[in-house]
Amino acid sequence: MDARPLEAEARAIRADIVSMIAEAGSGHPGGSLSCADILTALYLGGVMDHDPADPKKEGRDWFILAKGHAAPALYATLAHAGYLPREELMTLRKLGSRLQGHPDCRLVPGVEVSTGSLGQGLSIAAGTAAGLALDGRAGTVFALLGDGECEEGQVWEAAMFAAHRRLGNLVAVVDHNGLQIDGAICDVCDPEDIGAKFAAFGWDVAEVDGHDLPAVTAALTAAKAAAGERPHAIIAHTVKGKGVSFMENQAGWHGKAPNADELKIALADLQAAGE
């Protein structure tokens, strides 16, 4: 595949992420930037069956943002996919805006589930996948988790349930950037080896460079096509703050907004990456 159009979309999504967080004066840039390529592949790379003109269409694929604090990445991707106007992104976290700090399914088209409390998203995704299977309905359920989130016990209860129920229509993607709000995941409460853990729970597991768009798209497409009787986990190795020089691999940028000068540098970094 020619990755250049998708890469350009991912850079534009990252520019929107840092711009909207700067405008809001608060938000979570680090983990939003690290998952931008994954969301680009899902919504703009032809992986998911979805329709911005009919967000609740029967037979669609579902996406659940388990790491709800990365809402800026989801909002920006939904805007680029046609679910909402791009200019609305600048209302993030403002009074009266639909774009709250964590996604609200009652307000934003394309948001399937309100999320924010870490550890719960995979349970919701597994329950959704089980419901679709019981009803004989089409659709793959994708859930995006953080690696720090995988320290939550509920993630592994959901993993056990999904394997027991043979949910081949469930794909969990772990945004594995190695950092969380308090520092490196290996220092806070090491969940490694995440892929081996999912495999031990009976999942099919693939590992991929989370910033290689053709590889990410291929891995997601393969997991969706495989279906079968085993849920699928994709461990996407990413860089927290990807694309912005002073944010990359810095836990301090987990939940801090750039100021005006920092925004200029961030946008310049992203523009230079496309030249």
Backbone torsions as a table, in degrees:
resi	resn	phi	psi	omega
1	MET	NA	151.7	173.2
2	ASP	-84.2	107.2	-173.7
3	ALA	-79.0	-12.4	-170.9
4	ARG	-60.1	-43.9	178.4
5	PRO	-61.3	-42.1	178.5
6	LEU	-66.7	-39.7	178.3
7	GLU	-62.8	-37.6	177.0
8	ALA	-65.1	-40.6	177.0
9	GLU	-62.4	-42.9	-179.1
10	ALA	-63.6	-39.6	177.4
11	ARG	-65.0	-40.6	179.2
12	ALA	-66.0	-38.1	176.6
13	ILE	-63.6	-42.2	177.5
14	ARG	-63.1	-40.1	177.9
15	ALA	-62.5	-40.6	177.2
16	ASP	-65.3	-38.5	-180.0
17	ILE	-59.3	-52.6	-177.1
18	VAL	-68.9	-33.0	-180.0
19	SER	-67.8	-44.4	-176.9
20	MET	-70.8	-35.1	177.9
21	ILE	-69.8	-39.3	176.4
22	ALA	-62.8	-42.2	179.2
23	GLU	-63.9	-39.2	-179.7
24	ALA	-72.8	-30.7	-175.7
25	GLY	80.9	7.6	177.1
26	SER	-162.2	161.7	-179.7
27	GLY	141.5	-172.1	-172.9
28	HIS	-125.7	88.1	-177.6
29	PRO	-75.6	-38.8	-171.8
30	GLY	-55.5	-56.4	-178.6
31	GLY	-76.7	-18.9	174.3
32	SER	-73.0	-42.0	179.2
33	LEU	-68.2	-34.5	-176.5
34	SER	-69.6	-26.7	-176.8
35	CYS	-101.1	5.0	-175.0
36	ALA	-61.1	-38.3	-179.7
37	ASP	-68.7	-36.0	179.0
38	ILE	-63.2	-46.6	179.8
39	LEU	-67.1	-37.0	177.0
40	THR	-60.3	-44.7	179.4
41	ALA	-63.0	-43.2	-177.3
42	LEU	-64.2	-50.3	-171.4
43	TYR	-91.2	-30.8	-174.0
44	LEU	-115.4	-8.9	-177.7
45	GLY	-98.3	9.0	176.5
46	GLY	82.5	11.0	-179.1
47	VAL	-76.9	-52.7	-175.6
48	MET	-87.7	142.9	170.4
49	ASP	-87.7	104.6	-178.2
50	HIS	-148.9	162.3	-177.0
51	ASP	-144.9	108.9	-180.0
52	PRO	-62.1	-22.2	177.2
53	ALA	-78.5	-16.6	-179.4
54	ASP	-147.1	73.3	-172.6
55	PRO	-59.7	-22.1	-177.6
56	LYS	-107.1	22.9	-175.2
57	LYS	-61.4	145.5	179.2
58	GLU	-66.7	138.5	177.1
59	GLY	86.2	2.9	-179.3
60	ARG	-70.1	162.5	167.0
61	ASP	-84.5	152.1	-177.1
62	TRP	-110.7	145.0	172.2
63	PHE	-126.9	130.9	180.0
64	ILE	-124.9	118.8	-179.7
65	LEU	-86.1	89.3	-179.6
66	ALA	-60.8	-40.8	176.7
67	LYS	-84.2	76.7	-169.7
68	GLY	-62.9	-20.3	178.8
69	HIS	-68.6	-13.5	175.5
70	ALA	-86.7	25.9	179.6
71	ALA	-53.3	-37.3	178.6
72	PRO	-56.6	-35.8	178.0
73	ALA	-66.9	-41.2	179.0
74	LEU	-67.4	-45.9	179.9
75	TYR	-59.8	-45.0	-178.8
76	ALA	-63.6	-40.9	179.0
77	THR	-65.9	-42.9	178.3
78	LEU	-61.7	-37.0	177.5
79	ALA	-65.0	-44.0	179.2
80	HIS	-67.5	-26.2	179.4
81	ALA	-85.8	-7.3	175.0
82	GLY	101.6	11.4	-178.7
83	TYR	-82.4	-26.1	179.7
84	LEU	-154.0	158.9	-178.0
85	PRO	-68.0	140.0	-179.7
86	ARG	-61.8	-33.8	-178.6
87	GLU	-64.3	-22.7	178.5
88	GLU	-68.4	-21.0	-179.4
89	LEU	-57.9	-30.6	-177.8
90	MET	-74.1	0.1	175.7
91	THR	-95.0	5.1	-178.8
92	LEU	-46.2	129.8	173.7
93	ARG	62.8	14.0	178.4
94	LYS	-94.0	152.9	-178.0
95	LEU	-57.3	126.3	179.4
96	GLY	88.8	-6.3	-179.0
97	SER	-77.2	148.7	171.5
98	ARG	-72.0	-21.0	-171.9
99	LEU	-93.3	82.1	-179.3
100	GLN	-77.3	173.6	-178.7
101	GLY	-63.0	-26.2	171.6
102	HIS	-128.6	147.6	-170.3
103	PRO	-68.2	139.2	-179.8
104	ASP	-117.2	114.8	-176.1
105	CYS	-70.0	-15.9	179.5
106	ARG	-80.2	-14.8	-173.5
107	LEU	-113.5	-37.4	-168.8
108	VAL	-108.1	118.5	177.0
109	PRO	-61.9	136.9	-178.8
110	GLY	95.1	-15.0	174.7
111	VAL	-88.5	113.2	-175.1
112	GLU	-79.0	-35.6	-172.2
113	VAL	-141.7	138.5	172.2
114	SER	-75.2	126.2	-176.6
115	THR	-133.5	165.1	-179.5
116	GLY	168.4	-47.3	178.0
117	SER	-72.7	112.5	-173.1
118	LEU	-66.2	144.0	-179.9
119	GLY	102.8	-18.1	-174.2
120	GLN	-91.4	-22.6	-171.6
121	GLY	-61.6	-39.9	-178.8
122	LEU	-68.8	-33.4	175.6
123	SER	-63.0	-43.8	178.6
124	ILE	-63.5	-43.0	-179.8
125	ALA	-63.9	-41.7	179.4
126	ALA	-65.7	-40.5	177.2
127	GLY	-64.5	-39.0	177.6
128	THR	-64.3	-46.1	179.4
129	ALA	-62.2	-39.8	178.5
130	ALA	-64.5	-41.1	178.6
131	GLY	-63.3	-43.0	177.4
132	LEU	-61.4	-42.5	-179.2
133	ALA	-65.5	-43.4	-179.6
134	LEU	-63.2	-35.5	-179.5
135	ASP	-85.0	-4.9	-177.8
136	GLY	68.4	30.4	-177.0
137	ARG	-98.9	148.4	179.2
138	ALA	-75.5	163.5	175.0
139	GLY	125.4	134.4	173.8
140	THR	-101.7	140.4	179.6
141	VAL	-104.7	120.3	177.3
142	PHE	-105.8	134.9	175.6
143	ALA	-126.7	134.4	178.4
144	LEU	-109.1	117.7	-178.9
145	LEU	-110.9	156.2	169.3
146	GLY	-90.5	156.6	179.1
147	ASP	-72.0	-35.3	173.5
148	GLY	-62.9	-34.4	177.2
149	GLU	-60.5	-28.4	-178.7
150	CYS	-70.7	-1.2	170.6
151	GLU	-77.3	-13.9	-179.0
152	GLU	-77.9	131.3	-179.5
153	GLY	-62.9	-30.9	-178.1
154	GLN	-62.9	-28.4	176.8
155	VAL	-57.9	-41.8	-174.7
156	TRP	-81.7	-25.1	169.3
157	GLU	-64.0	-42.7	178.2
158	ALA	-66.0	-38.5	178.5
159	ALA	-62.1	-41.7	178.8
160	MET	-64.9	-43.8	179.2
161	PHE	-61.1	-45.8	-176.4
162	ALA	-62.7	-40.4	178.2
163	ALA	-68.8	-41.5	179.8
164	HIS	-61.4	-38.2	-178.7
165	ARG	-88.1	3.7	175.8
166	ARG	54.5	53.1	-174.8
167	LEU	-86.6	79.2	177.6
168	GLY	-70.0	-8.3	178.6
169	ASN	-96.0	18.1	-179.5
170	LEU	-119.0	129.7	177.6
171	VAL	-126.8	118.0	174.6
172	ALA	-101.3	129.0	176.4
173	VAL	-113.4	124.6	178.7
174	VAL	-100.9	119.5	175.5
175	ASP	-80.1	92.5	-169.5
176	HIS	-95.8	82.1	-178.9
177	ASN	-101.1	-1.5	172.6
178	GLY	80.0	-0.9	-176.8
179	LEU	-130.5	150.7	172.5
180	GLN	-137.6	-176.1	-170.5
181	ILE	-58.8	-32.1	-176.5
182	ASP	-95.3	2.8	179.1
183	GLY	131.6	-153.9	-178.6
184	ALA	-70.4	138.3	-179.0
185	ILE	-60.7	-30.4	-179.4
186	CYS	-69.3	-19.9	178.3
187	ASP	-94.1	-30.1	-175.2
188	VAL	-79.3	-57.2	177.9
189	CYS	-168.0	85.2	-166.2
190	ASP	-57.5	114.5	178.5
191	PRO	-92.7	5.1	-175.5
192	GLU	-66.1	156.1	-10.8
193	ASP	-83.8	115.9	-172.7
194	ILE	-64.4	-43.3	179.0
195	GLY	-61.2	-43.9	179.0
196	ALA	-63.0	-34.9	178.4
197	LYS	-65.4	-47.5	177.9
198	PHE	-60.6	-40.6	178.3
199	ALA	-61.5	-40.2	179.9
200	ALA	-65.6	-26.9	177.6
201	PHE	-85.3	1.4	174.7
202	GLY	97.3	21.1	178.8
203	TRP	-98.0	150.7	165.1
204	ASP	-77.0	136.0	-173.2
205	VAL	-128.8	136.5	172.3
206	ALA	-130.0	149.5	176.2
207	GLU	-120.5	143.3	-173.1
208	VAL	-151.1	152.7	169.8
209	ASP	-71.5	112.2	-174.2
210	GLY	-69.8	-2.5	176.8
211	HIS	-114.1	5.3	174.7
212	ASP	-95.4	95.3	-171.4
213	LEU	-59.2	-42.7	176.2
214	PRO	-61.1	-39.0	-179.7
215	ALA	-69.0	-41.8	178.6
216	VAL	-63.6	-45.7	179.7
217	THR	-61.3	-42.6	179.8
218	ALA	-64.8	-41.4	-179.4
219	ALA	-65.6	-43.0	178.8
220	LEU	-65.8	-42.9	179.5
221	THR	-63.3	-41.7	-179.8
222	ALA	-65.8	-41.1	179.5
223	ALA	-64.2	-41.8	178.9
224	LYS	-64.9	-41.8	-177.6
225	ALA	-70.8	-30.0	-175.4
226	ALA	-66.6	-38.6	-179.4
227	ALA	47.2	-111.7	177.6
228	GLY	71.7	-153.2	-174.8
229	GLU	-116.7	14.0	177.8
230	ARG	-124.5	133.5	174.0
231	PRO	-66.7	162.6	-172.5
232	HIS	-121.4	133.9	175.4
233	ALA	-119.5	133.3	175.3
234	ILE	-118.0	117.9	177.6
235	ILE	-92.8	107.4	-176.9
236	ALA	-98.8	111.0	-179.1
237	HIS	-79.4	116.9	-172.0
238	THR	-130.1	175.7	177.8
239	VAL	-117.7	121.0	177.1
240	LYS	-63.0	133.6	-178.2
241	GLY	75.9	20.7	-174.0
242	LYS	-50.8	131.0	174.2
243	GLY	98.5	-15.3	-179.9
244	VAL	-116.9	115.6	-168.5
245	SER	-52.5	-47.0	-173.7
246	PHE	-84.3	-5.8	177.4
247	MET	-99.3	-21.6	-172.9
248	GLU	-62.1	130.3	176.8
249	ASN	59.3	30.5	179.2
250	GLN	-119.0	110.7	-179.8
251	ALA	-61.4	-26.9	-180.0
252	GLY	-62.2	-18.6	178.0
253	TRP	-96.8	19.3	175.2
254	HIS	-62.2	-46.9	-174.7
255	GLY	-141.6	55.1	-178.9
256	LYS	-138.2	137.4	-179.2
257	ALA	-87.5	141.8	174.1
258	PRO	-72.9	147.5	173.8
259	ASN	-83.6	-176.2	-174.2
260	ALA	-61.3	-42.9	-179.7
261	ASP	-67.6	-40.7	178.7
262	GLU	-66.3	-36.1	177.1
263	LEU	-61.6	-41.7	178.9
264	LYS	-59.9	-42.3	178.9
265	ILE	-65.3	-43.7	-179.0
266	ALA	-60.5	-47.0	-179.5
267	LEU	-65.7	-36.2	177.4
268	ALA	-66.2	-39.8	177.0
269	ASP	-59.8	-46.2	-176.8
270	LEU	-68.5	-38.4	177.0
271	GLN	-64.8	-43.0	-179.2
272	ALA	-63.3	-32.2	-179.3
273	ALA	-65.5	-22.6	-178.7
274	GLY	-95.6	0.6	-176.4
275	GLU	-94.9	NA	NA
